[in-house]
Amino acid sequence: MAKPQKLILVGHGMVGQKLLEELHAKAPGQFDVTVLCEEPRPAYDRVHLSAFFSGTTAEQLSLVPEGFFKDTGFALHLNDRAASIDRAAKIVTSASGKTLGYDKLILATGSYPFVPPLPGKDRKDCFVYRTIEDLLAMQECGARSKVGVVVGGGLLGLECAKALHDMGLQTHVVEFAPRLMAVQVDDGGGRVLRRKIESLGVTVHTQKNTTQIIDGEAGTHRMVFADGTHLDTDMIVFSAGIRPRDDLARSAGLTVGERGGISIDDSCTTSDPDILAIGECALHDGRIYGLVAPGYEMARTAASRLLDAPAAFTSADMSTKLKLMGVDVASLGDAHAATPGSLTTVYVDERRGIYKKLVTCGECKQLLGGVLVGDAGEYGTLLQLMLNRIA
């Protein structure tokens, strides 16, 4: 029997775990796998982190089946990140001093939260929303706070707002753009979404540019905005986007994008043929994907590449579906009707909080995209059509 290839996986998030599952399912025993995970716990569901504040435990969020590492023989090192890569010697050195040789190396280092470079961002009780450890710190702060603010009105920001709301805090969302979920929904959908979110007790502030955070009077902090207004709060959570974690690749001399991200080809291979990259750290065709579905597809592609099976990552499903505090939101494809010659059909009932938009090809009547906001029960066959496309 051939000697198993030594494989090192750097990072054990959702995408890294998917890769391990693919390898075990398709080629059990073919790889001698070592996993370096900088967190104190194995992979868990980051998409549903807000459920932690409504009673879901860290164990319930785990994505690793009981006995997975024992059954597979894969070695998992927690609380130990990769510190450097010696590509010539094919050695990874960990922060704890371990030196690990490899035949193939997979980088699944993910991303880090972007925190605007403004004065006061490092004050006590200012957080990012990324790990379970972040949530534990937020939970402690929430127990002694009355008001909480989320900076960022995107997908993760609204999930974070739900978390603060579930903690019983007076919750605000501060967004630089003119509407919530600016990437996924248009002005009409954003307007309906805002009304529904505010009707549930979350105050939304759009077109607000925070210039500094100082001592507050009615709260621990005061957020000062460029338009001269301010907002006092006890707790601030930054959820203003992500940046790819490519520092390890940079220091190893791998090709990275001008604006960040580890450059990969259609097989998820980097500029070094023995190193692959998957997930939010990877830059494919000039694009970073911040959703888990493309990451899972990269994991499947990378597993095939390691097994010398033909596979290619060429595109990704960027559709979004969200249920936040009872509000259904779905977005897929060309939701902003940017395709030349596209036709738009819109139905709006702001009183009932319903917004439907379908974008079709003008000539072939093919569905190009759409936006849905409101009560799923009102969508009928239209919603089912779109959700089938999302699935």
N, C-alpha and C positions, 0 to 999 in steps of 0.2 A: 504494500500500500504506500502511495506517495506521501511524503512528509507534509503535514498541513502547512499552508502558508501563514506567516505571521502577519496579522492585521491589527493595526492600532486605530481605534476610533477616538477622536478627540471631541468630547462633548456628548452628553447623554440627555438630550431633550427629546421632544416628541419625534423629530425626524430621525435622530440617532437610534432611538428604540425601534422605529419602523425598519431601518436598515438591518438591525440585528435580527428582527423577526423574519425578514425576507431571506437572509442568509441561512438561518436555521431551517426554514421551511424548504428551501431549494437545495441546500447542500450541507446537511448536518455532518459535522466532523471534518469538513474540508478546510476550515480556517481555525488557526490558533488566535483567538481574539482577546485583546486587552482594551478596556474602555477607561478613559480618564474623564472623570466628572468632577468639576470644581465645586458643585453643590453638595450638601450633606445628605442628600436623598436622591434616589434614582428618578428616572423620567416620570413626569406627571403632566396632567392636562392643563396647559397654560390657557387654552381657549376659554375654559369655564372656571377661571380663578375666582370670579365673583361669588360662585356658589359656596366658597369657603366661609363667607360672612353670613350665609343663611343656613349653616349647619353641616355642610359637607366637610368631612375630615380630610386631612392630608393623605391618609391611607386610601380613602375612597377616590381621590383624584389621581392616584398612582396609575400608570399605564403598564406597569411591569407585572405580569402574572406571577402568582406565588410560585416560588421554586424555579423561576425562569433561568437564572444564572447557574444554579446547581444542575438543572437538566441539560443546559446547552454546553456547559463547561467554559463559557465565556468568563473572563476575569474582570470584575468591576472594582475600580479604585475611586472611592468617594473622597470629597474634600481634597482633591489633588488635581490641579490643572496642568496642562502642558505648558512648559516655560520656554522651550526652544526646540528647533528641528535642525539636525545636521543631515542635510540631504545627501551629501557625499558618502557619509558613513551609514546612512539610513538608521539614525538613532533619534528618538524623542527623549528629552530630559524633562522630568516633571518638576513642579515647584518643591516637592518634598525631597528631590534628589535622585529619584529613580531614573535609570537609563534603560530604555526599552528599544530593542531592535525591531525593525519591520521589513516586510516585503512590500506591503501596500499600506498606505496611510490615508485615512478619511477624515477630513475636517468638517465637523458639524458644530462649529462654535457659536452659531446663532447670531444674535444681535444684542445691542445694548440700548437702553432707553435714551432718547435725546432729551437733554435738559438745556433749555435756552440759556445762553451765557449772560445772565443778568445778575446784578448785585443782589445778594441775599439768598441766592438759590441753595446755599449750603447751610442755612439756618436749621436749628433743631426743629423737628416735627415737619420737615419737608421730605417727601418720599418719592420714589419711583414705584411703578406698579409692574413688577416683573416676576418675582420669585415668591415662594411660600414664606421665606424669611422676611421679605418685604411686607407681606400680609400680616404676619405676626406682629411686626413693629407698628403697622397701621392700626391693628386691633388694640394694642396697648394705648396708643395715642387717642384712638377714638373713644375709649372708655372715660377719658378725662377732657373731652372736647365737646363743643356744642355746634360749631360750624366747620364744614369741610369744603375745600375747593379742588376741583380737578382742572388742570391746565391741559386742554386738548379735547376736542369734540368729535374725534373719530371713533372707530369701532371700539378700540381698547379704552378710550376715554369714557365712553358711555357705559361700558361694562364696569369701569372703576366707579363711576357715579352711582351705579346700582349698589356697589359694595358700601359706599358711604351712606347711601340712603338706608340700606339694610341695617347699618349700625345705629340708626336713629339720629343721624346728624342732619342739620339744615344744610342741604347740599346745593352747590353751585358748579356749573360748568363754564369755563372761560375759554373761548375759541377765537383764534386770530382771523379765521376765514369768515365770510358773511353768512354761513349756514353750518349746521351740523352735518357730519359725514359727507364733507364736500367732495370727496373722490367718488363716492358711491351714488349719491342722489343729486338731483338738480334743484333749482330754486323752489319749484312747486312742492316737490317731495320734502325738501328741507323745511319748508314753512309748516307743512302738516305735521312732520315729525317733531318739530320744536313745540308746537302747541300740545301735542299728546304727552311729550316728556314733561313739560311744565305743569300740565294738569295733574300729574302724578306727584308733584311736590318738589321737583328739581328746577332751580332757577337757571336759565341759560343766558349767557352774555356773549354775543358774537361781535366780531370786528373789534376785539379788545387786544391791544398789544401791551403786555406787562413790561414796564421799564425797570422796576426795582421792587424789592420786598424789604420792608422796614418794620419796626415795632408798631403794633396796632394799638388802638384804644379800646375797641369793642371786642378784640380778640388778640391772640398772640402775635399775629402777623398783619401787616397791611400791604396789599398788592396795589401798587401805584401804576395807573395806566397812562398811555401816551396822550389820551384825550383829556387828561386832567382829573378824571374820576378815580375812585379807589374802592377797594373792597377789603373789609376786615374779616379775618378767619383764624381759626385755631390750628388748622391742619391743611397742608397743601400737598397734592399728589401730581407729579408731572407725568403726563401721558401724551406727549406731543410728537410722537413718532419714534422710529427706531433707526439705528445705524448698524451696518454689518460689522461684526467683530472679525477683522482681517489682520490685526496686529501681528499675530503669530506667523501668518503667511507672508506679510511684508518683511518681517525680520529674517525669514528664510529665503527671501529673494524670489518668491513666486510672483507672477504677474497679477496685479490688481487693477481695478478700474480707476479712472481719473477721479471719480467721486466716491471711491470705496467699493469693496466687494472683491472676492477672489474670483478671477476670471476662469470660467469653465467652458468646455465645448459641449456638444450634444450628448456625449457619454458621461458628462459630469467630471471629466478629467481636467486638471489644472495644467499649467505650463510645464509641470513635472509629470511625466507619464505614470509614475508610481504614487502620485498623490491625487486624491479626488476631493471634491468639496460639494456639500449638499446643504439645502435649507437657506436660512436667511443670511448666511455669510457669503453665499455664492452669487456671482454675477454672470447671468447667461444672456447673451445677445444684448448686452447693454442694460439689463434690467435686474433689479433686486425684487424678489417676491416676498412680501410680508405676510402671506397667509400660509396656513399649514398644508392645504391641499397640494400646492405646487411642490412643497418640501417632500411630501409623501411620494409624489411622482418621481422626484429626483432620487429618493432612497431606492425605489424600485429600479430605476435606470442604473444607479451605481451598483446595485447588487448584480444586475445582469452583466455589467462591465467587468466586475470582479470574477464572474463565472465565465467570461469570454463568450457570452451569449449576445446576439444582436439586439440592441435597444437604443432608443434615442429620446432625449428630452427636447422637444421642439416647441412646445407651447404649454400653457397652463390654464386651468379653470379659475378665473378671478372673480367668479360670482360670489355673492355674499348673502347670507340669510341670518337674521338676528331676531331674537325675541327678547326684548328688554322691558322689564316691568310691565309685561302684558302687551307691549307694542310689537307688532310684526313688521319687519322690514326685509325686503328682498331686492337685490340688485344683481343684474347679470349683463354681460356683453357690453354693447355700445349704449350704455344708459344715457349718455349725453348727446346721442344722435350726431356723432362726428363723421360718420360715413357719408361720403358724397352721394347725393340722390336718395338718402333715407327719408322715410315718411314716419311721422309721429302721431300716435293716437293717445289722447289724454282724457282721463275721467277724474274729476275732482269733486268731492263733497266735503268741504272744510268743516261744515257743521257736525258731520258724523265722523270726521277725522279719517277720511279715505282718499288715497291718491293712487291712481293707476296710470302707468305710462308704458306703451309698447312701441318699440322702434323696429320698423320692418324695412326691407329692401324695396325701393320704389318699383323695380321691374319684376323681381321674382317673388315678392311677397314673403320672403324668408324672414324669420324672426332674428333680429340682430341684437336685441337687448331690451331692457326695461327696468322699471322701478315700481315697487309696490310698498305702500305704507298704510297701516291701519289694522283692522280686525280681519284675521285670516278667514273667518266665517263669511265675510262679505265678498271674497274674491271668486269663489266658485271655481268653474272650470278654467278661468283665466289664471288664477293662482296655481292650479294644479299643473297647467301647461308649463309655467315658468319654473316651478319647483322641480318638475321632471327634467327640465333642461339643466337646472343647477345640479341635480343628483347625477 
